[in-house]
Amino acid sequence: MSQRKISFSFLFSFFLAVFSFLTLISSGSLDSEDGWLYASVARNIYYHHQVSAAPDEYPDLNVHMNSEKGSDGVWRAPGSLGYSLSLVPAVFLSDLVHQAYRVSPSQHFPLEHDWSFHLFASFTNAFYGAILAVVLLLYAQELHFSVKESVLISLLTLGTTSLLPLAKFSFAHMMFITFLITTFYFIKRFGRTQKIYYLFASAVTFLFLAISYNETFTLTVFPLGIYLLIHLTPKQRRIALLLAGVGFFCLLGMMTAIKSSFLDLILRTIKISPKILFEGVWGYLFSPGKSIFLYSPPLLIVPFFWHKMKRSIKPELIAASILTFCYLYVLGSASISKLGILQPIWHGGMNWGVRYISPLIPLWMFVVFDIFRSLRPLQKKLIVVPLFLLGAWIQLVGVSTSYLLQYIDLPYNFFIGKTEVLVYEYASFIPRYTPLYTLSKEFIKLTLDVPKTLITGKYHVEFFDGFDPPYKSGAGVLRGFRKEGHISFTQPSKDPIKISFALLNLPDIIKNQQPAKIVLLLNGQFLKEVILLPQKDQELQLIIPTEQLLLKNTIVFQVTYNQKLVSPQVIYIKKMMVDDTVVNLSSLDYPDMSNLGTATTMRSYEYSGKVITDQWAFWQMRARVNERTLDYWWVKNLYYWDRPVFFIWSFVALNVSAFVLSTFFTIKILFSKMD
């Protein structure tokens, strides 16, 4: 197929379309321990001009982040300096917001919340995902696909494989993958044009690759080297091999100088547990919980139709095969020692999909699309299209729900003899616990529950402070509080309002239960006092005259006990009615409890932040919202009342407008000027 030159305006429009789409599906938060650690380095670079991490202050002042204290007393993050540098612009933008509202930034990130930094930082991988989309498009052009085919290849590779969730979650892998594929691309360009600046560009992108994540960049050296040799002329190949030989002996001399030997290095490399290697490779390829084929179904086209490959894709096939061997061998056998017992870590811990071997996906997807061109129409309709649709569904599930839910309610570990089996391992191999099944159910449930979480009714009743999340029981949905519960409602007319409650005082432990004394306040004024006996339902009716009502009103339940409680007791609202209208008890309304909250909304905290000041309590409160809502930043903002509404929705409008306009111009240019 003939190649057509792609204009810069088209590439920019395409980049902006992909970027604005990926930002729309961002979570608005840093959702991993790795992300918090790299973000802490970024904050220290910006505020203190030091490449250092937050100290280990868990559990009193901060969360655990795997930072390491050096001999010089400085705390550092292991690897990923590049990703930390990528987060510095987010720190800068967040700092502008803090300066605008004259609020100091949080001191103990991430335990002390900062929604503005989380929001901007969550767009970082969207940026790298958009760059990857552009590189994939250009790379497909080098493989002699048409422009329209290249656009489709780029979008399907990003949208139907586990690359899409990586463009959302706060891991460094998307940056790593982007620079890896860019390095391959520049080598390909050099091979076709023989222009030396492409070779130089590949060296530069490899340097960025090396600092993107961790030492696993070394696994790419051999595949990249072989790929380069394939694209060299015979004379260039001889020179390259000579330089490689000189470099090898220099490295050997360096190892000898540090009292090591090449033989020792080889022995350390091959000294692995065959059992862990088998488990890791099997897990990566065939397990119901971590198989790369399950999380990226289009890759199944390769083993299904391997005989359809063409010679033109041979360099990419060789590079992909070598890269796959390196990754499966090294990461499949990866382990750490706990009490003298090797513990496998190939699963990658808490994450969605197979992030450790995700760098394999782009090259194999080029092989997939090369095979696609040789398939018959019936094969495409019956096999290929369903695989891509399945891939799109899996990525939709992955980006719409918090990946933290995939192990919810599962025991963290159990022991077989002296061997500890973690949830990440048994959930990978036992089908009923596979995250694909668990999160698919959770995604459907969360989607169906969206109206329930938002509906506040005619009177806009909000359980906005002090309340636990909705609790589903045999008697229906309950809303519980312990010391205080704050409810707000509006007055749509000038008539008196009748409010009724069905209350229940329920202790966690039956022994030593006590009656609860409840004082009700309306807009700060005493309204009523009731005694609620334990385990007894009680009806409470209020008739509030017009003169006591405001446009927006607040009822506060204050609970006290005659004696100190031996075990916690919870006051539940089983039913609430306003003027004979049943109130939805499933709505979610919470304070975000960030350091910007009161400054940006001019609303004061009355319970959380005033009576309750424990940052861990606020952390748990935000976790409730994460678990019960779709994982998009603009969706989550619907549930926090102390975030600036105008700023947030202006940002949403800008995001949507950028996506619509850039998509329009991309399609217009694609179909008007290109093949």
C-alpha positions in Angstrom: 0.0 0.0 0.0 1.2 3.4 -0.8 2.1 5.7 2.1 0.6 9.2 2.5 2.3 11.9 4.4 0.5 12.8 7.7 0.3 16.5 8.5 1.3 17.9 11.8 -2.2 19.5 12.2 -3.7 16.0 11.9 -1.3 14.5 14.4 -2.0 17.3 16.9 -5.7 17.0 16.5 -5.5 13.2 16.9 -3.3 13.6 20.0 -5.8 16.1 21.5 -8.8 13.8 20.8 -7.1 10.8 22.4 -5.8 12.9 25.3 -9.2 14.6 26.1 -10.9 11.2 25.9 -8.4 9.6 28.3 -8.7 12.6 30.7 -12.5 12.0 30.7 -12.0 8.5 32.0 -9.4 9.5 34.6 -10.2 8.8 38.2 -9.2 12.2 39.5 -7.0 10.6 42.1 -3.7 8.8 42.6 -4.8 5.3 43.3 -1.6 3.3 44.0 1.1 3.1 46.6 3.6 3.5 43.7 1.8 6.7 42.5 1.8 8.2 46.0 5.5 7.5 46.4 6.5 9.1 43.0 4.2 12.0 43.7 5.9 12.6 47.1 9.2 12.9 45.1 7.6 15.3 42.6 6.4 17.5 45.5 9.8 17.6 47.1 11.4 18.5 43.7 9.0 21.4 43.3 8.7 22.7 46.9 12.2 21.8 48.3 14.3 21.3 45.1 15.3 17.9 46.4 15.1 14.5 44.7 13.8 12.9 47.9 10.7 11.0 49.0 8.4 11.5 52.0 9.8 9.8 55.1 8.1 6.7 56.5 5.6 8.2 59.0 3.1 5.4 58.9 0.6 5.1 60.6 0.5 8.3 62.7 1.1 11.0 60.0 1.1 9.3 56.6 0.4 6.1 54.7 3.0 3.5 53.9 4.8 4.2 50.6 7.9 1.9 50.4 10.3 4.8 50.6 13.8 3.9 51.7 16.2 5.8 54.0 19.7 6.1 52.7 22.9 6.2 54.6 22.9 10.0 54.4 19.5 10.1 56.2 17.6 11.1 53.0 14.4 9.2 52.1 14.2 8.1 48.5 11.9 6.2 46.1 13.3 3.1 44.4 13.4 3.9 40.7 11.0 5.9 38.5 12.7 9.3 38.7 11.3 10.0 35.2 7.7 9.4 36.3 8.2 11.7 39.3 9.5 14.4 37.0 6.3 13.9 34.9 4.2 14.7 38.0 5.9 18.0 38.7 3.6 20.0 36.3 0.7 18.7 38.4 2.3 20.0 41.5 2.8 23.4 39.8 -0.9 23.6 38.7 -2.0 22.5 42.2 0.2 25.2 43.7 -1.4 27.8 41.5 -4.8 26.8 42.9 -3.5 27.0 46.5 -2.0 30.4 45.9 -5.2 31.7 44.4 -7.1 30.7 47.5 -4.2 31.5 49.9 -4.1 28.0 51.3 -0.9 26.2 52.3 -0.4 22.8 50.5 -0.7 19.7 52.5 2.3 18.7 54.5 1.7 14.9 54.8 0.7 13.8 51.3 -1.3 11.6 50.6 -2.9 11.2 54.0 -3.7 14.9 54.1 -5.9 15.2 51.1 -5.4 17.6 48.1 -8.0 17.0 45.4 -6.4 19.6 43.1 -3.1 17.8 42.9 -4.8 14.4 42.6 -6.9 15.7 39.8 -4.1 17.2 37.7 -1.7 14.2 38.5 -4.3 11.7 37.3 -4.0 13.2 33.8 -0.3 12.3 33.6 -0.8 8.9 32.1 -3.5 10.2 29.8 -0.8 12.4 28.3 1.5 9.4 27.8 -1.4 7.3 26.5 -2.1 10.0 23.8 1.6 10.1 22.8 1.6 6.3 22.5 -1.5 6.6 20.3 0.4 9.0 18.0 3.5 6.8 17.9 1.4 3.7 17.2 -0.2 5.5 14.3 3.2 6.5 12.8 4.6 3.1 13.5 1.7 1.4 11.6 2.5 3.8 8.7 6.1 2.4 8.7 4.6 -1.1 8.4 2.8 0.0 5.2 -0.7 0.3 6.6 -2.8 3.1 5.1 -3.6 6.3 7.2 -7.1 5.2 8.0 -5.9 1.7 8.9 -3.1 3.2 11.1 -5.6 5.3 13.0 -7.8 2.3 13.6 -4.8 0.2 14.7 -3.8 2.9 17.1 -7.2 3.3 18.6 -8.0 -0.5 18.8 -4.6 -1.2 20.4 -5.1 1.4 23.1 -8.9 0.7 23.6 -9.2 -3.1 23.5 -6.1 -4.1 25.5 -5.0 -3.5 29.1 -3.1 -0.5 27.9 -6.2 1.5 28.4 -6.4 1.0 32.2 -2.7 1.8 32.4 -3.4 5.2 30.8 -5.7 5.8 33.7 -4.2 4.4 36.9 -1.2 5.9 38.6 1.5 3.4 37.7 4.7 4.3 35.8 4.1 1.6 33.1 2.4 3.8 30.5 5.4 6.2 30.4 7.7 3.1 30.2 5.7 1.6 27.3 5.5 4.9 25.4 9.2 5.4 25.4 9.9 1.7 24.6 7.6 1.8 21.5 9.0 5.2 20.5 12.5 3.7 20.6 11.4 0.8 18.4 9.8 3.3 16.1 12.9 5.5 15.6 15.0 2.4 14.9 12.4 1.4 12.3 12.6 4.9 10.8 16.4 4.8 10.8 16.3 1.4 9.0 14.1 2.8 6.2 15.8 6.2 5.8 19.3 5.6 7.1 19.2 9.1 8.5 21.4 9.2 11.6 19.3 11.6 13.6 16.6 8.9 13.9 19.3 6.7 15.5 20.2 9.5 17.8 16.5 10.0 18.6 16.2 6.3 19.6 19.1 6.7 22.0 17.4 9.7 23.6 14.1 8.0 24.0 15.9 4.9 25.4 17.4 7.2 28.1 13.9 8.3 29.0 12.9 4.7 29.0 15.7 3.8 31.4 14.5 6.4 34.0 10.8 5.9 33.5 10.2 2.9 35.8 12.8 0.6 37.3 15.7 -1.7 36.4 13.4 -3.8 34.2 14.4 -1.5 31.4 17.5 -3.8 31.1 15.1 -6.5 29.7 14.6 -4.3 26.7 18.3 -3.9 25.8 18.7 -7.2 24.0 15.4 -7.0 22.0 16.2 -3.5 21.0 19.7 -4.4 20.0 18.6 -7.3 17.8 15.9 -5.1 16.3 18.6 -2.5 15.5 20.9 -5.1 13.9 18.1 -6.3 11.7 17.7 -2.7 10.3 21.4 -2.1 9.7 23.3 -2.5 6.5 26.0 -5.3 6.5 28.8 -2.8 7.0 26.9 -1.0 9.8 26.2 -4.4 11.4 29.9 -5.3 11.5 30.7 -2.0 13.2 27.9 -2.4 15.7 28.9 -5.9 16.6 32.5 -4.7 17.1 31.3 -1.9 19.4 29.1 -4.3 21.2 32.0 -6.7 21.8 34.2 -3.9 23.1 31.4 -2.8 25.4 30.9 -6.3 26.6 34.6 -6.7 27.6 34.6 -3.3 29.2 31.6 -4.4 31.3 33.3 -7.6 32.2 36.4 -5.7 33.3 34.2 -3.4 35.5 32.6 -6.5 37.1 36.1 -7.9 37.7 37.1 -4.6 39.3 34.3 -4.8 41.8 35.3 -8.4 42.7 32.5 -10.0 40.7 32.8 -12.3 37.7 30.7 -12.9 34.6 30.2 -16.5 35.7 28.8 -15.3 39.0 26.5 -13.0 37.2 25.2 -15.8 35.0 24.7 -18.1 38.0 22.8 -15.4 39.9 20.6 -14.9 36.8 19.7 -18.6 36.3 19.4 -19.3 40.1 15.6 -19.3 40.2 12.9 -21.5 41.6 11.6 -23.6 38.7 8.3 -23.9 40.5 7.8 -20.1 40.7 8.9 -19.7 37.1 6.3 -22.3 36.0 3.7 -20.7 38.1 4.5 -17.2 36.9 4.6 -18.1 33.2 1.4 -20.2 33.5 -0.2 -17.3 35.4 0.8 -14.8 32.7 -0.5 -17.0 29.8 -3.3 -19.2 31.1 -4.6 -18.3 34.5 -8.2 -17.0 34.8 -7.1 -14.1 36.9 -4.0 -12.8 35.2 -3.7 -14.2 31.7 -2.6 -11.6 29.2 -5.0 -13.1 26.7 -8.0 -12.6 28.9 -7.2 -9.0 29.7 -6.2 -8.3 26.0 -8.3 -10.8 24.0 -7.2 -9.6 20.5 -3.8 -11.1 21.2 -5.4 -14.5 20.9 -5.4 -13.9 17.1 -1.6 -14.7 17.1 -1.9 -18.3 18.4 -5.1 -18.8 16.4 -3.7 -17.7 13.0 0.1 -17.7 13.4 0.4 -19.3 10.0 -1.1 -16.2 8.4 1.9 -14.0 9.3 3.8 -12.3 6.5 7.5 -11.9 6.0 7.1 -8.1 6.2 6.4 -8.3 9.9 9.4 -10.5 10.6 11.5 -7.8 12.4 8.7 -7.0 14.8 7.9 -10.7 15.3 11.5 -11.4 16.3 11.7 -8.4 18.6 8.4 -9.2 20.2 9.4 -12.9 20.7 12.7 -12.0 22.3 11.1 -9.3 24.5 8.5 -11.9 25.6 11.1 -14.5 26.5 13.0 -11.9 28.6 9.9 -10.8 30.4 8.4 -14.2 31.0 11.7 -15.6 32.2 12.8 -12.8 34.5 9.4 -11.6 35.8 7.7 -15.0 35.8 10.4 -16.1 38.3 10.5 -12.9 40.3 10.2 -13.5 44.0 11.2 -12.1 47.4 12.3 -13.9 50.5 10.0 -14.0 53.5 11.3 -15.8 56.6 13.6 -17.8 54.3 10.8 -18.8 52.0 10.6 -17.5 48.4 7.4 -15.6 47.8 6.4 -15.1 44.1 5.7 -11.5 43.0 5.0 -12.1 39.3 1.3 -11.0 39.9 2.3 -7.4 40.6 0.2 -7.1 43.8 -2.8 -4.9 43.8 -3.4 -3.8 40.2 -5.7 -4.4 37.3 -4.5 -6.9 34.7 -0.9 -7.8 34.0 0.9 -4.6 34.3 4.4 -6.2 34.6 4.3 -7.7 31.1 2.1 -5.0 29.5 5.2 -3.7 27.5 4.7 -6.8 25.3 1.3 -5.7 24.0 2.0 -3.1 21.3 4.5 -5.1 19.3 2.3 -8.2 19.3 -0.7 -6.0 18.3 1.2 -5.1 15.1 1.5 -8.8 14.4 -2.2 -9.1 15.1 -3.1 -6.5 12.5 -0.7 -7.9 10.0 -2.4 -11.3 10.3 -5.8 -9.5 10.1 -5.1 -8.5 6.5 -4.8 -12.1 5.5 -8.0 -13.4 7.1 -11.2 -14.3 5.2 -14.3 -12.1 5.9 -16.0 -14.9 7.8 -13.0 -15.4 10.1 -13.0 -11.7 10.8 -16.7 -11.6 11.6 -16.9 -14.8 13.7 -13.6 -14.6 15.6 -11.8 -11.3 15.3 -14.7 -8.9 15.8 -15.9 -10.8 18.9 -12.4 -10.7 20.4 -12.2 -6.9 19.9 -15.6 -6.4 21.4 -14.7 -8.6 24.4 -11.5 -6.6 24.8 -13.5 -3.3 24.7 -15.8 -4.6 27.4 -13.0 -5.7 29.7 -11.3 -2.3 29.4 -14.6 -0.6 30.1 -15.0 -2.6 33.3 -11.3 -1.9 34.1 -11.6 1.9 33.8 -15.1 2.3 35.2 -14.5 0.7 38.6 -11.8 1.0 41.2 -9.4 -1.9 40.7 -9.2 -2.0 44.5 -12.7 -3.7 44.5 -11.4 -6.8 42.7 -10.4 -8.4 46.0 -13.1 -7.0 48.2 -14.3 -9.4 51.0 -11.6 -11.9 50.2 -9.1 -13.0 52.9 -5.7 -11.5 52.3 -3.8 -14.7 52.8 -3.8 -18.3 54.0 -1.1 -20.9 54.7 -0.4 -24.3 53.2 2.1 -25.7 55.6 4.7 -22.9 55.9 3.9 -21.4 52.6 1.9 -18.2 52.6 -0.6 -17.8 49.7 -1.7 -14.2 49.0 -5.0 -13.1 47.6 -3.2 -11.9 44.4 -2.1 -15.5 43.8 -5.2 -17.6 44.6 -7.5 -15.0 43.0 -5.4 -15.5 39.8 -5.9 -19.2 39.7 -9.4 -19.9 41.1 -12.0 -18.9 38.5 -14.7 -17.9 41.0 -12.3 -15.2 42.4 -11.0 -13.9 39.1 -11.1 -10.0 39.0 -12.7 -10.2 35.5 -15.7 -11.8 37.0 -15.8 -9.9 40.2 -15.4 -6.4 38.7 -17.8 -7.1 35.9 -20.5 -7.8 38.4 -19.4 -4.7 40.4 -19.5 -2.5 37.3 -23.1 -3.5 36.5 -24.1 -3.0 40.1 -22.5 0.4 40.3 -24.1 1.5 37.0 -27.5 0.4 38.1 -27.1 2.2 41.5 -26.2 5.6 40.0 -29.7 7.0 40.3 -30.0 5.8 43.9 -26.8 7.5 44.9 -27.8 10.9 43.4 -31.6 11.2 44.0 -32.3 13.6 46.9 -36.0 14.1 46.1 -38.3 17.1 46.1 -36.8 18.4 49.3 -33.1 17.8 48.4 -32.5 15.7 51.5 -28.8 15.1 52.0 -27.1 13.0 54.7 -24.1 15.1 54.3 -22.0 14.6 57.5 -21.4 12.0 60.1 -23.3 9.2 58.4 -22.0 5.8 57.4 -22.6 4.7 53.8 -26.0 3.1 53.0 -26.2 -0.3 54.6 -28.4 -2.9 52.9 -30.3 -5.2 55.3 -33.3 -7.5 55.1 -35.4 -4.6 56.2 -34.1 -2.3 53.5 -31.5 0.4 53.3 -30.3 1.9 56.7 -28.3 5.0 57.4 -26.3 4.9 60.5 -24.4 7.5 62.6 -22.6 7.4 65.9 -22.0 10.7 67.7 -23.6 13.1 65.3 -25.6 12.9 62.1 -26.2 16.0 59.9 -29.1 16.1 57.4 -29.9 19.1 55.1 -33.1 19.8 53.2 -34.8 22.6 51.4 -38.2 24.3 51.8 -39.9 24.3 48.3 -43.0 26.1 49.7 -44.1 28.3 52.5 -46.2 25.6 54.2 -45.2 23.8 57.5 -43.2 20.6 56.9 -43.9 17.3 58.6 -40.8 15.1 59.0 -40.9 11.5 60.4 -38.2 9.1 61.2 -38.0 5.4 62.1 -35.0 5.0 64.3 -33.1 2.0 65.7 -30.4 1.9 68.4 -28.3 -1.1 67.6 -25.1 -2.0 69.6 -22.3 -3.9 67.9 -22.2 -6.3 70.9 -25.4 -7.2 72.8 -23.8 -7.0 76.2 -23.7 -3.7 78.1 -26.1 -2.0 75.7 -27.4 1.4 76.7 -30.2 3.7 75.9 -29.2 6.6 73.7 -30.1 10.2 74.4 -30.7 12.1 71.2 -31.0 15.8 71.0 -32.2 17.3 67.7 -31.2 20.7 66.5 -32.8 22.6 63.6 -30.6 25.3 62.1 -28.6 25.4 65.4 -31.7 25.7 67.6 -33.0 23.1 70.0 -35.9 21.1 68.4 -36.5 17.9 70.4 -35.0 15.4 72.8 -35.8 11.7 72.7 -34.5 8.5 74.5 -33.9 5.6 72.2 -33.9 2.2 73.8 -31.4 -0.5 72.5 -32.7 -2.8 69.8 -36.1 -1.1 69.8 -37.7 0.6 66.8 -39.0 4.0 67.6 -41.1 6.5 65.5 -40.2 10.1 65.7 -42.4 12.8 64.2 -41.7 16.5 63.7 -44.0 19.2 62.6 -41.9 22.3 61.8 -43.7 25.6 61.4 -42.9 27.9 58.5 -41.3 30.6 60.7 -38.6 28.1 61.8 -37.6 27.1 58.3 -35.0 28.6 56.0 -34.4 28.2 52.3 -31.9 25.5 53.2 -32.2 23.8 56.6 -30.1 21.5 58.7 -31.2 18.9 61.3 -28.5 17.6 63.6 -28.8 14.4 65.7 -26.5 14.6 68.7 -26.1 11.3 70.6 -25.0 10.8 74.2 -25.0 7.9 76.7 -25.3 7.9 80.5 -22.2 5.7 80.8 -19.1 5.1 78.8 -19.8 2.6 76.0 -18.1 -0.8 76.3 -18.7 -1.4 72.6 -19.8 0.9 69.8 -23.5 1.6 69.3 -25.0 2.9 66.1 -28.2 4.9 65.6 -29.8 3.8 62.3 -32.5 5.7 60.3 -34.6 2.9 58.9 -37.1 5.3 57.2 -37.5 9.0 56.7 -40.4 10.8 55.2 -41.0 14.5 54.5 -44.7 15.4 54.0 -45.6 11.8 53.3 -42.8 11.5 50.7 -40.4 8.7 51.3 -36.8 9.9 51.3 -34.1 8.0 49.4 -31.6 6.7 52.1 -29.1 5.5 49.5 -27.9 9.0 48.4 -24.2 9.8 48.9 -23.1 13.2 50.1 -19.8 13.6 51.8 -17.2 16.3 52.6 -13.9 15.7 50.7 -12.0 17.1 53.7 -9.2 18.6 51.7 -7.1 21.6 52.7 -8.9 23.5 50.0 -12.4 22.6 51.1 -13.6 25.6 53.2 -11.5 28.1 51.1 -13.0 27.2 47.8 -16.6 26.7 48.9 -16.9 29.1 51.9 -18.7 26.3 53.8 -17.5 25.4 57.3 -17.1 21.9 58.6 -19.4 21.1 61.6 -18.6 17.5 62.4 -16.0 16.0 60.2 -13.1 18.5 60.5 -14.4 19.9 63.7 -15.6 17.2 66.1 -13.8 14.4 64.1 -10.3 15.5 63.0 -8.5 12.1 62.4 -7.1 12.1 58.9 -7.6 8.3 58.7 -11.3 8.8 59.3 -11.4 11.1 56.4 -9.4 8.6 54.3 -11.9 5.9 55.1 -14.8 8.3 54.2 -13.3 9.0 50.7 -12.8 5.2 50.3 -16.6 4.8 50.8 -17.2 7.1 47.8 -14.6 5.3 45.7 -16.1 1.9 46.4 -19.7 2.9 45.7 -19.4 5.1 42.6 -18.1 4.8 39.0 -14.4 5.6 38.8 -14.5 8.8 36.8 -13.3 12.1 38.3 -16.3 14.1 37.1 -18.7 11.5 38.5 -17.0 11.5 41.9 -17.3 15.2 42.2 -21.1 14.8 42.3 -20.8 13.3 45.8 -18.5 15.9 47.5 -20.1 19.1 48.7 -16.9 20.9 49.6 -15.4 21.1 46.1 -15.9 24.3 44.0 -18.8 23.6 41.7 -18.0 26.3 39.2 -14.4 25.3 38.8 -15.1 21.6 38.5 -17.9 21.9 36.0 -16.0 24.5 33.9 -13.2 22.0 33.8 -15.6 19.2 32.7 -17.1 21.5 30.0 -13.5 22.3 28.8 -12.7 18.6 28.7 -15.8 17.6 26.8 -15.4 20.5 24.3 -11.8 19.6 23.6 -12.8 16.0 22.9 -15.7 16.9 20.6 -13.8 19.6 18.6 -10.6 17.7 18.3 -12.5 14.5 17.3 -14.4 16.5 14.7 -11.3 18.0 13.1 -9.5 14.7 13.2 -12.3 13.0 11.3 -12.6 15.9 8.9 -8.9 15.9 8.0 -8.8 12.1 7.8 -11.6 11.9 5.3 -11.0 15.0 3.3 -7.2 14.9 2.7 -6.1 11.3 3.2 -6.7 7.9 1.7 
